[in-house]
Amino acid sequence: MIVVDTDVFIDYFRGIREAKEFIEGISIDERATTDLTIMELFKGARNKNEIEKIEKFIEQNFFITFPVTTAASRTAVQILKR
């Protein structure tokens, strides 16, 4: 499973070839993201149309969306510390 973060999505939506190739190179059943990433993308959207575009893309291309839990946050902090 590969969890795609905000920066990759932003590059994808900006049309950067490497981001598109990266996302398309992940098999559908291995694509994932987090609720926090989706919230960050929505926050950066300029209008409702962009929010709908983001939401549609996520729904059509990612089958797994992980919730952000306390345990997940603590694990992320520990990984970053290493």
C-alpha positions in Angstrom: 0.0 0.0 0.0 1.3 3.5 -0.9 -0.2 6.5 0.9 -0.1 9.6 -1.3 0.5 12.9 0.5 -0.7 16.4 -0.2 2.4 17.5 -2.1 2.0 14.7 -4.7 -1.6 15.6 -5.3 -0.8 19.3 -5.7 1.8 18.5 -8.3 -0.6 16.2 -10.0 -3.3 18.9 -10.2 -0.7 21.3 -11.5 0.0 19.0 -14.3 3.5 17.9 -13.3 4.4 14.8 -15.3 6.3 13.1 -12.6 3.4 13.3 -10.1 1.0 11.9 -12.7 3.4 9.1 -13.6 3.9 8.3 -9.9 0.2 8.1 -9.2 -0.6 6.2 -12.3 2.2 3.8 -11.5 0.5 2.7 -8.3 -1.9 -0.1 -8.9 -5.5 0.8 -8.0 -5.7 -1.7 -5.1 -2.5 -0.2 -3.5 -3.5 3.5 -3.7 -4.4 5.2 -0.4 -4.5 8.6 1.2 -5.6 10.1 4.5 -8.5 12.2 5.7 -5.9 14.9 6.7 -4.5 15.0 3.2 -8.0 15.5 1.7 -8.7 18.3 4.2 -5.5 20.0 3.3 -6.4 19.8 -0.4 -9.9 21.2 0.3 -8.3 24.0 2.3 -6.1 25.0 -0.6 -9.0 24.9 -3.1 -10.0 28.3 -4.5 -13.7 27.5 -4.9 -16.4 24.8 -4.7 -15.6 23.7 -8.3 -12.0 22.8 -7.3 -13.3 21.0 -4.2 -15.6 19.0 -6.3 -12.8 18.2 -8.8 -10.6 17.0 -5.9 -13.3 14.9 -4.4 -14.2 13.3 -7.7 -10.6 12.5 -8.4 -10.1 10.9 -5.0 -13.3 8.9 -5.3 -12.5 7.6 -8.7 -8.8 6.8 -8.1 -8.3 5.9 -4.5 -10.2 3.1 -2.8 -8.8 3.5 0.7 -8.8 6.6 2.8 -7.3 6.3 6.3 -8.7 8.3 9.1 -6.3 10.3 11.2 -6.2 8.7 14.7 -4.2 9.5 17.8 -2.2 6.3 17.3 -1.5 7.1 13.6 -0.4 10.6 14.6 2.0 9.3 17.3 3.4 6.8 14.9 4.0 9.5 12.3 5.9 11.6 14.8 8.1 8.7 15.8 8.9 7.9 12.2 9.8 11.6 11.6 12.1 11.6 14.6 14.1 8.7 13.2 
